[in-house]
Amino acid sequence: MFDELPTYTNEVDLTAMPASLLRLIRSRKHGLWSNKASAELARREADERGIEQAA
């Protein structure tokens, strides 16, 4: 599955990936992929906190 990922993360829309796949990528891929997956998960968590605080 991970062999199918392109070399560069800018070729993939990480925002469209489910959180479970991002967590899997973060744990099994290293370097740029792990960093980008972590950043996307952090962005989603921040968005959720912002929504909860606004409610």
PDB file of N, CA, C and O in Angstrom:
ATOM      1  N   MET A   1       0.823  -1.191   0.000  1.00  0.00           N
ATOM      2  CA  MET A   1       0.000   0.000   0.000  1.00  0.00           C
ATOM      3  C   MET A   1       0.868   1.256   0.000  1.00  0.00           C
ATOM      4  O   MET A   1       0.618   2.180  -0.773  1.00  0.00           O
ATOM      5  N   PHE A   2       1.889   1.296   0.865  1.00  0.00           N
ATOM      6  CA  PHE A   2       2.716   2.481   0.939  1.00  0.00           C
ATOM      7  C   PHE A   2       3.618   2.612  -0.272  1.00  0.00           C
ATOM      8  O   PHE A   2       4.087   3.709  -0.573  1.00  0.00           O
ATOM      9  N   ASP A   3       3.867   1.530  -0.963  1.00  0.00           N
ATOM     10  CA  ASP A   3       4.668   1.602  -2.182  1.00  0.00           C
ATOM     11  C   ASP A   3       3.928   2.367  -3.266  1.00  0.00           C
ATOM     12  O   ASP A   3       4.546   2.882  -4.198  1.00  0.00           O
ATOM     13  N   GLU A   4       2.607   2.444  -3.150  1.00  0.00           N
ATOM     14  CA  GLU A   4       1.800   3.142  -4.140  1.00  0.00           C
ATOM     15  C   GLU A   4       1.805   4.651  -3.943  1.00  0.00           C
ATOM     16  O   GLU A   4       1.393   5.391  -4.837  1.00  0.00           O
ATOM     17  N   LEU A   5       2.265   5.119  -2.786  1.00  0.00           N
ATOM     18  CA  LEU A   5       2.322   6.553  -2.547  1.00  0.00           C
ATOM     19  C   LEU A   5       3.416   7.166  -3.404  1.00  0.00           C
ATOM     20  O   LEU A   5       4.496   6.591  -3.539  1.00  0.00           O
ATOM     21  N   PRO A   6       3.146   8.328  -3.981  1.00  0.00           N
ATOM     22  CA  PRO A   6       4.185   8.988  -4.770  1.00  0.00           C
ATOM     23  C   PRO A   6       5.344   9.447  -3.883  1.00  0.00           C
ATOM     24  O   PRO A   6       5.233   9.481  -2.658  1.00  0.00           O
ATOM     25  N   THR A   7       6.425   9.788  -4.513  1.00  0.00           N
ATOM     26  CA  THR A   7       7.606  10.228  -3.777  1.00  0.00           C
ATOM     27  C   THR A   7       7.343  11.531  -3.038  1.00  0.00           C
ATOM     28  O   THR A   7       7.772  11.698  -1.896  1.00  0.00           O
ATOM     29  N   TYR A   8       6.652  12.438  -3.672  1.00  0.00           N
ATOM     30  CA  TYR A   8       6.437  13.764  -3.101  1.00  0.00           C
ATOM     31  C   TYR A   8       5.005  13.929  -2.602  1.00  0.00           C
ATOM     32  O   TYR A   8       4.049  13.543  -3.275  1.00  0.00           O
ATOM     33  N   THR A   9       4.877  14.501  -1.427  1.00  0.00           N
ATOM     34  CA  THR A   9       3.550  14.642  -0.817  1.00  0.00           C
ATOM     35  C   THR A   9       2.679  15.660  -1.533  1.00  0.00           C
ATOM     36  O   THR A   9       1.456  15.601  -1.413  1.00  0.00           O
ATOM     37  N   ASN A  10       3.269  16.593  -2.273  1.00  0.00           N
ATOM     38  CA  ASN A  10       2.447  17.594  -2.961  1.00  0.00           C
ATOM     39  C   ASN A  10       1.641  16.986  -4.110  1.00  0.00           C
ATOM     40  O   ASN A  10       0.798  17.663  -4.699  1.00  0.00           O
ATOM     41  N   GLU A  11       1.891  15.729  -4.430  1.00  0.00           N
ATOM     42  CA  GLU A  11       1.135  15.044  -5.479  1.00  0.00           C
ATOM     43  C   GLU A  11      -0.140  14.403  -4.923  1.00  0.00           C
ATOM     44  O   GLU A  11      -0.926  13.824  -5.673  1.00  0.00           O
ATOM     45  N   VAL A  12      -0.342  14.510  -3.601  1.00  0.00           N
ATOM     46  CA  VAL A  12      -1.480  13.865  -2.948  1.00  0.00           C
ATOM     47  C   VAL A  12      -2.208  14.892  -2.099  1.00  0.00           C
ATOM     48  O   VAL A  12      -1.583  15.721  -1.438  1.00  0.00           O
ATOM     49  N   ASP A  13      -3.534  14.832  -2.121  1.00  0.00           N
ATOM     50  CA  ASP A  13      -4.347  15.716  -1.293  1.00  0.00           C
ATOM     51  C   ASP A  13      -4.533  15.073   0.083  1.00  0.00           C
ATOM     52  O   ASP A  13      -5.423  14.243   0.269  1.00  0.00           O
ATOM     53  N   LEU A  14      -3.698  15.456   1.039  1.00  0.00           N
ATOM     54  CA  LEU A  14      -3.777  14.876   2.376  1.00  0.00           C
ATOM     55  C   LEU A  14      -5.070  15.256   3.088  1.00  0.00           C
ATOM     56  O   LEU A  14      -5.520  14.539   3.982  1.00  0.00           O
ATOM     57  N   THR A  15      -5.668  16.374   2.698  1.00  0.00           N
ATOM     58  CA  THR A  15      -6.913  16.787   3.350  1.00  0.00           C
ATOM     59  C   THR A  15      -8.063  15.845   3.016  1.00  0.00           C
ATOM     60  O   THR A  15      -9.056  15.799   3.743  1.00  0.00           O
ATOM     61  N   ALA A  16      -7.939  15.101   1.935  1.00  0.00           N
ATOM     62  CA  ALA A  16      -8.995  14.169   1.544  1.00  0.00           C
ATOM     63  C   ALA A  16      -8.835  12.791   2.190  1.00  0.00           C
ATOM     64  O   ALA A  16      -9.738  11.958   2.108  1.00  0.00           O
ATOM     65  N   MET A  17      -7.698  12.552   2.828  1.00  0.00           N
ATOM     66  CA  MET A  17      -7.444  11.242   3.445  1.00  0.00           C
ATOM     67  C   MET A  17      -8.118  11.142   4.806  1.00  0.00           C
ATOM     68  O   MET A  17      -8.158  12.121   5.550  1.00  0.00           O
ATOM     69  N   PRO A  18      -8.646   9.966   5.138  1.00  0.00           N
ATOM     70  CA  PRO A  18      -9.213   9.791   6.475  1.00  0.00           C
ATOM     71  C   PRO A  18      -8.117   9.846   7.543  1.00  0.00           C
ATOM     72  O   PRO A  18      -6.959   9.525   7.274  1.00  0.00           O
ATOM     73  N   ALA A  19      -8.491  10.249   8.740  1.00  0.00           N
ATOM     74  CA  ALA A  19      -7.530  10.377   9.840  1.00  0.00           C
ATOM     75  C   ALA A  19      -6.840   9.051  10.124  1.00  0.00           C
ATOM     76  O   ALA A  19      -5.657   9.035  10.466  1.00  0.00           O
ATOM     77  N   SER A  20      -7.549   7.948   9.990  1.00  0.00           N
ATOM     78  CA  SER A  20      -6.944   6.645  10.264  1.00  0.00           C
ATOM     79  C   SER A  20      -5.789   6.360   9.310  1.00  0.00           C
ATOM     80  O   SER A  20      -4.773   5.798   9.721  1.00  0.00           O
ATOM     81  N   LEU A  21      -5.929   6.735   8.055  1.00  0.00           N
ATOM     82  CA  LEU A  21      -4.850   6.541   7.088  1.00  0.00           C
ATOM     83  C   LEU A  21      -3.683   7.477   7.381  1.00  0.00           C
ATOM     84  O   LEU A  21      -2.525   7.082   7.245  1.00  0.00           O
ATOM     85  N   LEU A  22      -3.976   8.707   7.780  1.00  0.00           N
ATOM     86  CA  LEU A  22      -2.911   9.644   8.133  1.00  0.00           C
ATOM     87  C   LEU A  22      -2.113   9.143   9.332  1.00  0.00           C
ATOM     88  O   LEU A  22      -0.888   9.264   9.356  1.00  0.00           O
ATOM     89  N   ARG A  23      -2.799   8.580  10.330  1.00  0.00           N
ATOM     90  CA  ARG A  23      -2.103   8.030  11.497  1.00  0.00           C
ATOM     91  C   ARG A  23      -1.226   6.849  11.084  1.00  0.00           C
ATOM     92  O   ARG A  23      -0.117   6.689  11.595  1.00  0.00           O
ATOM     93  N   LEU A  24      -1.716   6.034  10.171  1.00  0.00           N
ATOM     94  CA  LEU A  24      -0.938   4.893   9.680  1.00  0.00           C
ATOM     95  C   LEU A  24       0.298   5.367   8.914  1.00  0.00           C
ATOM     96  O   LEU A  24       1.392   4.834   9.102  1.00  0.00           O
ATOM     97  N   ILE A  25       0.123   6.353   8.067  1.00  0.00           N
ATOM     98  CA  ILE A  25       1.261   6.916   7.329  1.00  0.00           C
ATOM     99  C   ILE A  25       2.279   7.491   8.298  1.00  0.00           C
ATOM    100  O   ILE A  25       3.482   7.277   8.149  1.00  0.00           O
ATOM    101  N   ARG A  26       1.789   8.223   9.295  1.00  0.00           N
ATOM    102  CA  ARG A  26       2.685   8.847  10.278  1.00  0.00           C
ATOM    103  C   ARG A  26       3.516   7.805  11.021  1.00  0.00           C
ATOM    104  O   ARG A  26       4.682   8.040  11.336  1.00  0.00           O
ATOM    105  N   SER A  27       2.911   6.660  11.296  1.00  0.00           N
ATOM    106  CA  SER A  27       3.625   5.643  12.066  1.00  0.00           C
ATOM    107  C   SER A  27       4.543   4.770  11.212  1.00  0.00           C
ATOM    108  O   SER A  27       5.505   4.202  11.729  1.00  0.00           O
ATOM    109  N   ARG A  28       4.261   4.657   9.917  1.00  0.00           N
ATOM    110  CA  ARG A  28       5.032   3.712   9.096  1.00  0.00           C
ATOM    111  C   ARG A  28       5.950   4.348   8.063  1.00  0.00           C
ATOM    112  O   ARG A  28       6.913   3.724   7.618  1.00  0.00           O
ATOM    113  N   LYS A  29       5.661   5.569   7.685  1.00  0.00           N
ATOM    114  CA  LYS A  29       6.533   6.262   6.730  1.00  0.00           C
ATOM    115  C   LYS A  29       7.391   7.239   7.519  1.00  0.00           C
ATOM    116  O   LYS A  29       7.003   7.676   8.602  1.00  0.00           O
ATOM    117  N   HIS A  30       8.539   7.576   6.989  1.00  0.00           N
ATOM    118  CA  HIS A  30       9.436   8.482   7.692  1.00  0.00           C
ATOM    119  C   HIS A  30       9.673   9.732   6.862  1.00  0.00           C
ATOM    120  O   HIS A  30       9.369   9.776   5.669  1.00  0.00           O
ATOM    121  N   GLY A  31      10.208  10.721   7.501  1.00  0.00           N
ATOM    122  CA  GLY A  31      10.583  11.943   6.803  1.00  0.00           C
ATOM    123  C   GLY A  31       9.393  12.798   6.432  1.00  0.00           C
ATOM    124  O   GLY A  31       8.503  13.029   7.250  1.00  0.00           O
ATOM    125  N   LEU A  32       9.381  13.261   5.210  1.00  0.00           N
ATOM    126  CA  LEU A  32       8.385  14.224   4.747  1.00  0.00           C
ATOM    127  C   LEU A  32       6.961  13.700   4.889  1.00  0.00           C
ATOM    128  O   LEU A  32       6.076  14.440   5.318  1.00  0.00           O
ATOM    129  N   TRP A  33       6.726  12.445   4.538  1.00  0.00           N
ATOM    130  CA  TRP A  33       5.378  11.891   4.646  1.00  0.00           C
ATOM    131  C   TRP A  33       4.884  11.921   6.085  1.00  0.00           C
ATOM    132  O   TRP A  33       3.747  12.319   6.342  1.00  0.00           O
ATOM    133  N   SER A  34       5.717  11.510   7.014  1.00  0.00           N
ATOM    134  CA  SER A  34       5.351  11.515   8.426  1.00  0.00           C
ATOM    135  C   SER A  34       5.072  12.936   8.906  1.00  0.00           C
ATOM    136  O   SER A  34       4.100  13.178   9.621  1.00  0.00           O
ATOM    137  N   ASN A  35       5.922  13.862   8.512  1.00  0.00           N
ATOM    138  CA  ASN A  35       5.750  15.261   8.915  1.00  0.00           C
ATOM    139  C   ASN A  35       4.457  15.849   8.366  1.00  0.00           C
ATOM    140  O   ASN A  35       3.727  16.530   9.087  1.00  0.00           O
ATOM    141  N   LYS A  36       4.176  15.593   7.114  1.00  0.00           N
ATOM    142  CA  LYS A  36       2.965  16.135   6.486  1.00  0.00           C
ATOM    143  C   LYS A  36       1.701  15.516   7.097  1.00  0.00           C
ATOM    144  O   LYS A  36       0.714  16.215   7.325  1.00  0.00           O
ATOM    145  N   ALA A  37       1.735  14.215   7.358  1.00  0.00           N
ATOM    146  CA  ALA A  37       0.590  13.553   7.979  1.00  0.00           C
ATOM    147  C   ALA A  37       0.358  14.104   9.381  1.00  0.00           C
ATOM    148  O   ALA A  37      -0.786  14.339   9.769  1.00  0.00           O
ATOM    149  N   SER A  38       1.415  14.309  10.134  1.00  0.00           N
ATOM    150  CA  SER A  38       1.298  14.882  11.478  1.00  0.00           C
ATOM    151  C   SER A  38       0.723  16.289  11.423  1.00  0.00           C
ATOM    152  O   SER A  38      -0.132  16.646  12.234  1.00  0.00           O
ATOM    153  N   ALA A  39       1.185  17.082  10.477  1.00  0.00           N
ATOM    154  CA  ALA A  39       0.688  18.450  10.341  1.00  0.00           C
ATOM    155  C   ALA A  39      -0.793  18.469   9.986  1.00  0.00           C
ATOM    156  O   ALA A  39      -1.547  19.285  10.517  1.00  0.00           O
ATOM    157  N   GLU A  40      -1.210  17.594   9.108  1.00  0.00           N
ATOM    158  CA  GLU A  40      -2.625  17.541   8.725  1.00  0.00           C
ATOM    159  C   GLU A  40      -3.489  17.100   9.908  1.00  0.00           C
ATOM    160  O   GLU A  40      -4.564  17.656  10.132  1.00  0.00           O
ATOM    161  N   LEU A  41      -3.025  16.108  10.659  1.00  0.00           N
ATOM    162  CA  LEU A  41      -3.778  15.672  11.841  1.00  0.00           C
ATOM    163  C   LEU A  41      -3.865  16.795  12.876  1.00  0.00           C
ATOM    164  O   LEU A  41      -4.916  16.990  13.488  1.00  0.00           O
ATOM    165  N   ALA A  42      -2.790  17.522  13.072  1.00  0.00           N
ATOM    166  CA  ALA A  42      -2.787  18.646  14.019  1.00  0.00           C
ATOM    167  C   ALA A  42      -3.740  19.738  13.552  1.00  0.00           C
ATOM    168  O   ALA A  42      -4.441  20.333  14.371  1.00  0.00           O
ATOM    169  N   ARG A  43      -3.776  20.010  12.258  1.00  0.00           N
ATOM    170  CA  ARG A  43      -4.687  21.021  11.717  1.00  0.00           C
ATOM    171  C   ARG A  43      -6.137  20.630  11.961  1.00  0.00           C
ATOM    172  O   ARG A  43      -6.959  21.462  12.344  1.00  0.00           O
ATOM    173  N   ARG A  44      -6.444  19.347  11.735  1.00  0.00           N
ATOM    174  CA  ARG A  44      -7.813  18.871  11.966  1.00  0.00           C
ATOM    175  C   ARG A  44      -8.207  18.972  13.434  1.00  0.00           C
ATOM    176  O   ARG A  44      -9.327  19.368  13.756  1.00  0.00           O
ATOM    177  N   GLU A  45      -7.280  18.613  14.326  1.00  0.00           N
ATOM    178  CA  GLU A  45      -7.564  18.704  15.752  1.00  0.00           C
ATOM    179  C   GLU A  45      -7.798  20.155  16.164  1.00  0.00           C
ATOM    180  O   GLU A  45      -8.689  20.432  16.967  1.00  0.00           O
ATOM    181  N   ALA A  46      -7.014  21.074  15.626  1.00  0.00           N
ATOM    182  CA  ALA A  46      -7.190  22.494  15.930  1.00  0.00           C
ATOM    183  C   ALA A  46      -8.538  22.987  15.408  1.00  0.00           C
ATOM    184  O   ALA A  46      -9.222  23.759  16.080  1.00  0.00           O
ATOM    185  N   ASP A  47      -8.916  22.542  14.218  1.00  0.00           N
ATOM    186  CA  ASP A  47     -10.224  22.911  13.667  1.00  0.00           C
ATOM    187  C   ASP A  47     -11.348  22.409  14.564  1.00  0.00           C
ATOM    188  O   ASP A  47     -12.309  23.133  14.826  1.00  0.00           O
ATOM    189  N   GLU A  48     -11.229  21.163  15.035  1.00  0.00           N
ATOM    190  CA  GLU A  48     -12.264  20.596  15.900  1.00  0.00           C
ATOM    191  C   GLU A  48     -12.355  21.352  17.216  1.00  0.00           C
ATOM    192  O   GLU A  48     -13.455  21.605  17.707  1.00  0.00           O
ATOM    193  N   ARG A  49     -11.217  21.716  17.794  1.00  0.00           N
ATOM    194  CA  ARG A  49     -11.223  22.494  19.039  1.00  0.00           C
ATOM    195  C   ARG A  49     -11.866  23.847  18.817  1.00  0.00           C
ATOM    196  O   ARG A  49     -12.609  24.327  19.673  1.00  0.00           O
ATOM    197  N   GLY A  50     -11.593  24.463  17.689  1.00  0.00           N
ATOM    198  CA  GLY A  50     -12.199  25.756  17.370  1.00  0.00           C
ATOM    199  C   GLY A  50     -13.698  25.668  17.232  1.00  0.00           C
ATOM    200  O   GLY A  50     -14.418  26.570  17.661  1.00  0.00           O
ATOM    201  N   ILE A  51     -14.176  24.597  16.640  1.00  0.00           N
ATOM    202  CA  ILE A  51     -15.621  24.394  16.484  1.00  0.00           C
ATOM    203  C   ILE A  51     -16.260  24.154  17.831  1.00  0.00           C
ATOM    204  O   ILE A  51     -17.330  24.692  18.116  1.00  0.00           O
ATOM    205  N   GLU A  52     -15.608  23.341  18.678  1.00  0.00           N
ATOM    206  CA  GLU A  52     -16.150  23.046  20.006  1.00  0.00           C
ATOM    207  C   GLU A  52     -16.199  24.305  20.861  1.00  0.00           C
ATOM    208  O   GLU A  52     -17.158  24.498  21.610  1.00  0.00           O
ATOM    209  N   GLN A  53     -15.186  25.169  20.768  1.00  0.00           N
ATOM    210  CA  GLN A  53     -15.160  26.385  21.562  1.00  0.00           C
ATOM    211  C   GLN A  53     -16.212  27.375  21.092  1.00  0.00           C
ATOM    212  O   GLN A  53     -16.740  28.142  21.897  1.00  0.00           O
ATOM    213  N   ALA A  54     -16.522  27.373  19.820  1.00  0.00           N
ATOM    214  CA  ALA A  54     -17.516  28.293  19.280  1.00  0.00           C
ATOM    215  C   ALA A  54     -18.934  27.879  19.637  1.00  0.00           C
ATOM    216  O   ALA A  54     -19.840  28.712  19.671  1.00  0.00           O
ATOM    217  N   ALA A  55     -19.126  26.599  19.901  1.00  0.00           N
ATOM    218  CA  ALA A  55     -20.485  26.098  20.174  1.00  0.00           C
ATOM    219  C   ALA A  55     -20.977  26.407  21.554  1.00  0.00           C
ATOM    220  O   ALA A  55     -22.099  26.042  21.906  1.00  0.00           O
TER     221      ALA A  55
END
